[in-house]
Amino acid sequence: MSAVLYAILSVVVVSLVSLIGAASFFIKLAESHRFLLVMVSLSAGTLFGGAFLHLLPEAVDRLGFGLQVSLLLLAGVLVFFILDKFIHWRHCHHHVSRHHGSEKDHEHIFPPQIALLNIAGDAVHNFLDGLVIAGSYLVSIPTGIATTAAVIFHEVPQEMADFGVLLYSGWSKKKALLLNFLSGAVAIAGVVIGLVFASKSDMFISIILPFAAGGFVYIAGSNLIPELHKTCDMKDSYWHFLALIAGIGLMIGLRFLG
């Protein structure tokens, strides 16, 4: 019962992270960009640490390190690759429409349908996060906390970026915040369904652990790390490295919780 309660509370917190997008309007653009990259570094560290220090060891304990774990790990990579392609498809199908010399230079950079695609992709992603959090808590409380921490640190920069996409699609701040929150709340459905499946079959947990590890490794390696290489400033790179180590260190620390 405590695992179920932890899972529900954790996914509620994850859903509330969707409201962080509003914070970007209280931070200057340059400072916001620098803050986001530090968060991206921290997120990459927690995702790598969560995958290699928590999810994979638990999966190997249950299934052994054989072909089954390897295939499930690759399945996680492939599913998140497809999801990533779907979300980023919008970048290849929009036309930047600026009215030079007018006050509309910075309005409606993305067409409205891009916002809907963004919300749909995020909803699927958040649903998978809910499944992963449910399975992790049923393995152990420390594993669940580690997984939740990795998800939250990843969600902060992502939600701030997504909020910007919605605004540049012509949505009001209020509407963007509401729809972003509803998309985040889909994670609650994911955790409930995950708990139901887990109660009916122990195999669900054995499958979701290596699958989630593959997803974490894909997100950190293909989405986050490349973003960090776009800056050439040595001082920023120094802080990025420290944040990456801090994220991994956090996951190491959570290994000693229980």
PLY file of the C-alpha trace (Angstrom):
ply
format ascii 1.0
element vertex 258
property float x
property float y
property float z
element edge 257
property int vertex1
property int vertex2
end_header
0.00 0.00 0.00
2.86 2.40 0.78
4.33 1.79 -2.70
0.98 2.66 -4.30
0.68 5.83 -2.23
4.24 6.87 -3.10
3.56 6.25 -6.79
0.37 8.34 -6.80
1.99 11.22 -4.89
5.05 11.15 -7.15
3.06 11.29 -10.36
1.00 14.20 -9.00
4.26 16.10 -8.39
5.43 15.20 -11.91
2.16 16.55 -13.31
2.55 19.82 -11.39
6.00 20.29 -12.97
4.13 21.16 -16.18
3.33 24.52 -14.57
7.04 25.40 -14.44
6.74 26.89 -17.93
5.32 30.06 -16.43
8.59 30.59 -14.56
10.37 31.25 -17.84
8.59 34.61 -18.04
10.15 35.76 -14.80
13.69 35.05 -16.00
15.58 37.12 -18.56
16.07 35.29 -21.88
19.86 34.90 -21.58
19.65 33.79 -17.96
16.80 31.41 -18.80
18.85 29.78 -21.58
21.85 29.34 -19.28
19.64 27.93 -16.51
17.96 25.53 -18.94
21.30 24.11 -20.11
22.41 23.49 -16.52
19.07 21.73 -15.93
19.60 19.74 -19.13
23.02 18.62 -17.79
21.53 17.65 -14.42
18.71 15.85 -16.21
21.14 13.86 -18.38
23.04 12.78 -15.26
19.91 11.63 -13.44
18.64 9.76 -16.51
21.94 7.95 -17.08
22.23 7.24 -13.35
18.63 6.07 -13.10
19.09 3.70 -16.04
22.48 2.20 -15.11
22.33 2.34 -11.31
18.67 1.51 -10.61
16.56 0.17 -13.49
19.04 -2.13 -15.22
20.42 -3.74 -12.03
16.86 -4.49 -10.90
15.99 -5.91 -14.33
19.07 -8.13 -14.32
18.23 -9.38 -10.83
14.83 -10.45 -12.10
15.64 -11.76 -15.59
19.40 -12.24 -15.68
21.59 -10.35 -18.12
20.59 -12.17 -21.27
18.89 -11.65 -24.61
15.53 -10.76 -23.04
16.88 -7.78 -21.11
18.90 -6.64 -24.13
15.87 -6.76 -26.45
13.66 -4.93 -23.95
16.37 -2.29 -23.54
16.51 -1.84 -27.33
12.71 -1.74 -27.46
12.79 1.22 -25.08
15.30 2.98 -27.32
13.21 2.33 -30.44
9.87 3.39 -28.93
11.32 6.66 -27.65
13.02 7.18 -31.02
9.63 6.90 -32.74
8.02 9.21 -30.19
10.90 11.66 -30.62
10.46 11.60 -34.39
6.76 12.29 -34.03
7.33 15.27 -31.75
10.16 16.75 -33.81
8.27 16.21 -37.06
6.79 19.64 -36.41
10.18 21.27 -36.97
10.23 19.98 -40.53
6.68 21.08 -41.38
6.37 24.67 -40.32
7.12 27.88 -42.13
8.46 30.80 -40.18
6.07 33.64 -41.03
7.39 37.01 -39.94
5.93 40.34 -40.96
9.05 42.44 -41.30
8.76 46.00 -40.08
5.55 45.34 -38.14
4.66 44.62 -34.54
3.93 41.00 -35.47
7.57 40.07 -35.99
7.51 37.67 -33.03
3.94 36.37 -33.21
2.68 33.03 -34.49
6.05 31.65 -35.57
4.56 28.14 -35.50
1.20 27.24 -37.09
-1.57 26.21 -34.61
-1.45 22.51 -35.49
2.13 22.36 -34.21
0.85 23.11 -30.70
-1.61 20.21 -30.93
1.13 17.84 -32.10
3.30 19.02 -29.24
0.54 18.38 -26.69
-0.24 14.94 -28.17
3.41 13.88 -28.14
3.89 15.09 -24.58
0.75 13.26 -23.45
2.10 9.94 -24.77
5.48 10.63 -23.20
3.87 11.47 -19.84
1.73 8.33 -19.99
4.89 6.23 -20.39
6.47 8.12 -17.48
3.49 7.11 -15.34
3.89 3.44 -16.28
7.59 3.57 -15.44
7.03 5.26 -12.08
4.39 2.68 -11.13
6.65 -0.26 -12.01
9.64 1.28 -10.23
7.87 1.80 -6.90
6.61 -1.78 -6.93
10.24 -2.93 -7.15
11.31 -0.79 -4.16
10.76 2.66 -2.68
14.35 3.82 -3.46
14.03 2.69 -7.09
10.73 4.55 -7.36
12.19 7.73 -5.86
15.21 7.54 -8.18
12.98 7.09 -11.23
10.70 9.95 -10.16
13.70 12.23 -9.61
15.05 11.43 -13.08
11.65 12.14 -14.65
11.21 15.43 -12.78
14.66 16.78 -13.65
14.00 15.90 -17.28
10.56 17.49 -17.25
11.71 20.94 -16.02
13.65 22.03 -19.15
11.26 20.15 -21.43
8.15 21.81 -20.01
9.70 25.28 -20.23
10.58 24.66 -23.88
7.14 23.21 -24.66
5.45 26.21 -23.05
7.35 28.44 -25.47
6.20 26.36 -28.45
2.56 26.76 -27.40
2.93 30.53 -27.03
4.64 30.87 -30.40
1.74 28.94 -31.92
-0.54 31.82 -30.93
-1.98 30.43 -27.70
-2.53 32.70 -24.70
-0.40 32.15 -21.58
-3.45 30.92 -19.65
-4.47 28.42 -22.34
-0.88 27.21 -22.83
-0.46 26.65 -19.10
-3.80 24.79 -18.81
-3.18 22.50 -21.79
0.37 21.81 -20.68
-0.95 20.83 -17.25
-3.61 18.52 -18.73
-0.92 16.88 -20.87
1.21 16.38 -17.76
-1.75 14.95 -15.84
-1.90 12.05 -18.32
0.96 10.61 -16.25
-1.60 9.94 -13.51
-3.53 7.68 -15.89
-0.24 5.96 -16.71
0.58 5.22 -13.09
-2.94 3.92 -12.35
-2.89 1.60 -15.38
0.64 0.52 -14.46
-0.44 -0.39 -10.93
-3.40 -2.36 -12.29
-1.22 -4.33 -14.73
1.41 -4.95 -12.06
-1.22 -6.31 -9.67
-2.32 -8.84 -12.29
1.10 -9.92 -13.52
4.58 -9.68 -12.01
5.94 -9.88 -15.56
4.86 -6.27 -16.14
7.56 -5.01 -13.77
10.22 -7.22 -15.38
9.33 -5.79 -18.79
8.97 -2.13 -17.83
12.35 -1.86 -16.03
14.72 -2.54 -18.99
12.27 -0.81 -21.35
12.40 2.34 -19.21
16.19 2.11 -18.98
16.37 2.11 -22.78
14.11 5.16 -22.91
16.21 7.00 -20.31
19.46 6.26 -22.15
17.95 7.39 -25.47
16.63 10.68 -24.06
19.89 11.51 -22.28
22.18 10.44 -25.12
20.33 11.68 -28.19
18.34 14.67 -26.90
20.17 16.18 -23.95
23.91 15.63 -24.48
23.83 17.04 -28.07
22.25 20.23 -26.69
25.20 20.68 -24.35
27.67 20.44 -27.23
26.09 23.45 -28.93
27.83 25.85 -26.55
31.56 26.56 -26.87
31.93 28.64 -23.72
34.40 26.87 -21.41
32.87 28.35 -18.25
29.41 27.08 -19.21
30.88 23.69 -20.17
32.48 23.48 -16.72
29.10 24.00 -15.03
27.46 21.53 -17.41
29.99 18.86 -16.44
29.50 19.53 -12.74
25.70 19.33 -13.15
26.08 16.05 -15.07
28.20 14.60 -12.25
25.73 15.96 -9.66
22.88 14.14 -11.42
24.78 10.86 -11.39
25.82 11.50 -7.78
22.19 11.99 -6.81
21.33 8.58 -8.26
24.27 7.00 -6.40
23.03 8.56 -3.16
19.54 7.17 -3.69
21.04 3.67 -3.86
21.69 3.91 -0.10
18.12 4.83 0.88
17.01 1.33 1.47
0 1
1 2
2 3
3 4
4 5
5 6
6 7
7 8
8 9
9 10
10 11
11 12
12 13
13 14
14 15
15 16
16 17
17 18
18 19
19 20
20 21
21 22
22 23
23 24
24 25
25 26
26 27
27 28
28 29
29 30
30 31
31 32
32 33
33 34
34 35
35 36
36 37
37 38
38 39
39 40
40 41
41 42
42 43
43 44
44 45
45 46
46 47
47 48
48 49
49 50
50 51
51 52
52 53
53 54
54 55
55 56
56 57
57 58
58 59
59 60
60 61
61 62
62 63
63 64
64 65
65 66
66 67
67 68
68 69
69 70
70 71
71 72
72 73
73 74
74 75
75 76
76 77
77 78
78 79
79 80
80 81
81 82
82 83
83 84
84 85
85 86
86 87
87 88
88 89
89 90
90 91
91 92
92 93
93 94
94 95
95 96
96 97
97 98
98 99
99 100
100 101
101 102
102 103
103 104
104 105
105 106
106 107
107 108
108 109
109 110
110 111
111 112
112 113
113 114
114 115
115 116
116 117
117 118
118 119
119 120
120 121
121 122
122 123
123 124
124 125
125 126
126 127
127 128
128 129
129 130
130 131
131 132
132 133
133 134
134 135
135 136
136 137
137 138
138 139
139 140
140 141
141 142
142 143
143 144
144 145
145 146
146 147
147 148
148 149
149 150
150 151
151 152
152 153
153 154
154 155
155 156
156 157
157 158
158 159
159 160
160 161
161 162
162 163
163 164
164 165
165 166
166 167
167 168
168 169
169 170
170 171
171 172
172 173
173 174
174 175
175 176
176 177
177 178
178 179
179 180
180 181
181 182
182 183
183 184
184 185
185 186
186 187
187 188
188 189
189 190
190 191
191 192
192 193
193 194
194 195
195 196
196 197
197 198
198 199
199 200
200 201
201 202
202 203
203 204
204 205
205 206
206 207
207 208
208 209
209 210
210 211
211 212
212 213
213 214
214 215
215 216
216 217
217 218
218 219
219 220
220 221
221 222
222 223
223 224
224 225
225 226
226 227
227 228
228 229
229 230
230 231
231 232
232 233
233 234
234 235
235 236
236 237
237 238
238 239
239 240
240 241
241 242
242 243
243 244
244 245
245 246
246 247
247 248
248 249
249 250
250 251
251 252
252 253
253 254
254 255
255 256
256 257
